[in-house]
Each structure stands twice: as structure tokens, then as C-alpha cells.
Amino acid sequence: MKTKWALVFFLFVSPPLAAQNKPKVVEEIIARVNNEIITMSDLERARNSLQEEARQDCRNCTPEGLQLMLADKGKNLLRDLIDQSLLAQRAKDMGISVETDVVRRLDQIRQQNSIPSMDELEKKVNESGTSFEDFKSNIRNQLLTQEVIRREVGSRIIIAHEEVQKYYDEHKKEFQRPEQVVLREIFVSTDGKKDSEIPELEKKAKTMLERVKNGEDFGELAKRYSDGTTAKNGGELGVFDHGQLAKDIEDTVFKLNKGQMTDVIRTKTGFLILRVEQRFEAGLQPLDKVENEVMNRLYVQRMDPALRQYLQTLREESYVVVKPGYVDTAAVTSAPIEEVAATPEEAKPKKGKRSFPLVGKRKKSGV
């Protein structure tokens, strides 16, 4: 997202000399967020990602329905890019480092796609049309923003037991359920493998089972070693009623209690281990069974407005300017900007206070 200051300066305060020389603009800058920029390429990548997500989430939608979804979500694309930039910059101010997590996430992606080495992963990413450095940067920014939100917003959302009880009492109909199990999986694929490779893959699955039995976290192992599409979510499969699973698997998992696992199950496409995360008997579920679910619902209800308020505060404390013709749907009203010279090196503020040379300062009210 960063680029050279010369290009930034040219696009926002292009002097007559620059106009006379007619330099070739290699990238259109559509927003400035403190000392960082958002380009048209950034916006286009975000739009392409949104289209792909919409197609995945709306497989049965009509073309008109898909377009309506894209139009609704697309209006906030620039806002979301500015949000991410503000949060990533805040992470740097807080001294947050996620480099170890970036390496771990890249390794998870490598394993989930059966790529033999990190060099090969880099090669495949570059061949897809995205530079590997941009790919890593996107992962880093996602992890940084998640950590800032967790610390600055999520940690401040406190839900009392009385609130959980009140919500449960007012929504009891929603907790009337048939017999259900909540499942998590570790899946070792045999798809496209040679017969000679099958024993080693079965051994891998059995090793995973033993590691869980010896105390390792099922979800973390799923993230690192599962070949299933659920790996990125720690193997979470979801909630299942009777009749929604293959009969042999159903007969096994519905006999298990919370926290218990199946043995390694051979399927047509691989080896499967299932763990029962939660079990619900038919009827009204008692509060102790659904308390976490209620807390998650209340947390989600509060997170969005709390996050928007936090981001509004970050905007008010930052310099955000958007090129005419583009809209930041979360823009806040700010005081006029007055251009000022850069602070001399010897007069710079002490570490810990933000300074944005060449981006101006706000005038005090009445000046």
C-alpha cells in the first residue's frame, strides 16, 4: 500500500513544474491515510475478492440477487480499506508484532494445499498474478487488525450472567431443538494418491488421533494438518441433526458425549477423525448447554457498533483524505486542513506521539 513520497506529492499537490514535465502516473491514488496511501489497484483487488466471496456465499442466487448483494457490500469497499489501514497503523503504534503468526499461517496454507515447500508456495502465488510480498502483507495486515480489535474493542465488551439469563428467557423458542451434535474434523485426503501412499496417510491420521489423546489441541492440529476445507476454522463442521450424516458415521457420533472422538474412519476420499464439541438432547436446551452460544450472540450484537465507534475515533485522530469522485461511507466531519512545513529533525516530538509531515494540521476552532 506504501509508495514513494514523490508520487504521493505529485498526485495531491502537483506543482506547475510537474505539470510542465508531464510525468507518467503509474498508479492512481484514491485515498491518503496518514502517511499511507490506498490505490486504484488496492480497490480493484478488494472488489475482485468481494465478487469471489459473494459467488461462494450465494451459490443458489439469481444473477439479479448476486448483483444486489455486490452493490450493497461494494459501497463500503473504500471504507473497509481505510479501516484496515487505520487498524494496521494502530497496531504499529501499539508495538504489536505478528511475524511468527504470519509464518505459521503461510505454513498452514502450504499444508492445506499439499505444497511441498515454502519456495514452491511462493512460486505458485507469483504465478497466480499476486506478488508473494503482497500476499504476505495481506496476511500480516489481517492478523494485525484482528489483534487490535481483540485488544481495543473485544476485551472491553463485558457480558454479565444476568444479561445471558435475560436473553435466554426471552428466546426460549430458539433453543427448542431435536437431538443434535456439533462436530469438528481432521481429514487426511487420499484423493489422487497412489495405492503405495495410502498406508503412510493412514499412519498420519492415526498419529493425529494419538496426539489429541495425549493432550494436544484438536482445533490447532486441524488447522495445521487437516486437508479438509474446514482446516482454516480449526476443523469446525457445524451442527447436525439425525439423518444429515452418512448412517455409519451417524450411528457412531450420536453415541458419543461432548469431548469424545471417533477412531480413524476410512472414507472414499480419505481418513477422517470426528470430535463431538457439543451434544444436545431433544427438547428445550438448558441454559448451561447454550450459555456460550448466547454469549456469542450478545457479543456479536455489540461488536459491530463498538468497532464502528472505535474506528470513528481513529478517523478523528488521523489525517484521512479521499480523492474527489470516491466516497468513504464512514467519513467523519473534521476541521479544515492547513498545510505546514515538515518538522525539523531536531524539533521532532518525543517517541510515542504521532507526527505526519507534509500532511497538514487541523486548525483550532475559530482560527
Buried (B, 14 or more C-beta within 10 A) or exposed (E): BEBEEEBBEBBBEEEEEBEEEEEEEEEEBBBBBBBBBBBEEBBEBBBEEBBEEBEEEBEEBEEEEBEEBBEEBBEBBBBBBBBBBBBBBBBEEEEBBBEEBBEBBBBBBBBBEEBEEBEEBBEBBBEEEEEBEBBBBBBBBBBBBBBBBEBBBBEEBEBEEEEBEEBBEEEEEBBEBEEBBBBBBBBBBBEEBEEEEBEEBBEBBBBBBEBBEEEEEBBBBBBBBBBBEBBBBBBBBEEBBEEEBEEEBBEBBBEBEEEEBBEBBEEEBBBBBBBBBBBBEEEEBEBEBBBEBBBEBBBEEBBEEBBBEBBEEBBEEBBBBBBEEEEBEBBEEEEEEEEEEEEEEEEEEEEEEEEBEBBBEEEEEEE
